[in-house]
Amino acid sequence: MNDQLTVDLDGLTDLVRQLRRVTEQFSSNQVRLGGQDDAIGDRRVNAALDEFDRCWLEGRRTITEDLGGLAKLLEQAVREYRAADEALANQVNGGSRPVCTPAGGPKPHLQSAGPVR
């Protein structure tokens, strides 16, 4: 059984870029269906399309915010993984930097307990 954690940081970074692109494209798509009184004719159909536009605007805003939030979390994860990786490398190479610094918590130090298997 492999008990090592492996994270594809380049893959996560690419995913952040893709999420940013999708967010930009999604938020710039401002197609409206309502407000076409002359083209549609029936006021009930136009009212339904106006309602759809209103709901879709709210939904698009929520989706855009969620995509942006996910991209931020992934960026933070990449930074934290890179920092932990660098700290571990420093520890292995004789440095004395802490392995990680939890937000608001103590700064643990890696204690050597023998060879790593």
N, C-alpha and C positions, 0 to 999 in steps of 0.2 A: 504494500500500500504506500502510495506517495503522499507524504504529509506536508509537501511544500506548496506554498501559494505562488501561483504564477499569474502575472497581470500583463496583458499586452498594452503597454502605455502608448505606443504609436497607434494602435488600433483605437484606443479610447480618444486620443487626440484627433484622429480622423473622424470619429463619430461626433465629436464636438463640432468640428467644421461642418459636417453634413447637417447636423441639427440647426446650426446657425443659418445655413443656406436655406433649409426648408422653412425656417421661421421667417426669414426675409421674404421668400417667395410667397408664403402663405399670407403674411400680413400685407403684402403689396397687392394681392388679388382682391380688388374691390368691386367685383361684378355685382350689380343689383338687378333684381328681377321685378320689384315693385316700381311704382311711379310711372307706369306705362299706360296711363288712362286711354290715350288715343289708340294705341296699338292693341290693347286688350279689349276694351269696350265695356265688358261687364264689371260693375263696381265691386261685386262680391269676389270675383277672381283677383282683381287688383288689390283688394283689401287683404286677401289671403297671402298674396305675394309680398305685400308690404310687411305683414306679420312675419313671414318667413325671413325677409331681409333683416328685421329687427332681431329676431332670435339668432339668426346666423351671425350677425355682427357680434352679439354677446358670446356666442359659442366660439367664434374665431378668435375673439380677444382672450378667452379662457385657454384655448388650445395654444395660442401664441405665448401667453404667459407661462404655461406649463412646459412648453418646449424650451423657452429661455431659462426657466428654473432648472430643468434637467441638464442643460448644457453647462450652467454654472456649477452644479453639483459634480458633474463629470470633470470639469476643469479643476475643481478643488481636489477631487480624488487623485487626479494625475499629479498635481503638485505634492500632495501628501505622500503618495507612493514614491515619487522621485526623491523627496526629502528623506524618507525612511531608507530607501535604497542607498543613497549617498551616506547617510549616517552609519548604516551597517558596513559599508565599504570602508569608511574611516575607522570604525572599530576594529575591523579585521586587519587593516593596515597599520594599526598602532595608535590611532587617534583616540581621543577621549570624549568626543561629542556624544550627546545623548542619542539614543536610537530614534526616539520620537518625542514630541512635545504635545501632549493632549491639551486641548483648549481648556484653560483654567485649572489644569491638574498638575500633579508633580511631574518632574522631568526624570523618567527612569533611565538608568544606565545599564548597559549590557554587561553582565558579569560572565566572565569566561568560566564555563563548567567543564572544560575539556574540549577535545576535538569535535567538530561538527561532522555528522555522518550523512 
